[in-house]
Amino acid sequence: MRQCCVSPEQVYQCVLKKIRLLAEEPRPDGALKLKGMGAEYCIRMGDYRLRYKVDDENQVVILGQCQHRKSFYD
């Protein structure tokens, strides 16, 4: 997500695009594996964070949460 994504609709579109890309590549460049969380990852998108889990056996990406960075780590 670029800094141009400032309105709620722009943020929504940027997040939706990133989620769709996870179907093709569940561990893209920039994805951070969360320590002690099994197969959970985090993607940074500007001021927002997307947390998700990869189930390689069933070839499924399970979305967790997408929040502003201020609330994400609480």
N, C-alpha and C positions, 0 to 999 in steps of 0.2 A: 504494500500500500504506500502510495506516495503522499506527501504533505498536501496534495490537492484534494484529498478525500477528507473534506471537513464537514460537509452537511451530512445529516443522518442517512439520507438516500445514497450519497457517495460512499459512505462507510459501509453500508449494507451491500452495495454492489461489489466493492473491493473484497469484502469478506466472502461473499458468495462465490466470486471468481476463484479465490484461494481454495475454498472447499472443493470446488469442482476439479481443480488441478490435483488434489490429493487422490482422486480416483485413478489418475494416471501414474503419479509418483508419490507414494505415501511418506517418503522420507526425502523431501527436496532439500537442496542446499539451503542452509540457514535454519533447518529444523533442529531444535535442541532436545536431546533425550533427557527426560526428567529423572534425576537420580533417585533410586529407591522406589520407583513407581512402575517397575516392570517394563512394559512396551509402550509407555506414555511419552508423548512428545509435545512440544510447544513451538508454535510459529509466531514470530513477531510481525505485526503489520502496522507500522506506524506506532500510534499510541495504544493499539489493541493487541491482545494476545489470544491465540486459539489453542486450546488444549484438546488433544485427541489421543486415541489408543489404536494401535495397529494389531489386528488379529491375522497373522500371516497364514495360519492353518486354514481359515475360512475365507481368506482374501477379502477382509472387511476392514474399513476404517470407521471407528466409533467416535463420533464427535462428543466432546465433553462440554467445555464452556468456551465462550468468546466474550471477553470483557475488556474494559479499559484497564490499562496497566495499573492504575491506582487501586483498583479493586481486585485484580487478578491474583495477587500473591497473598491476600488475607486469609 
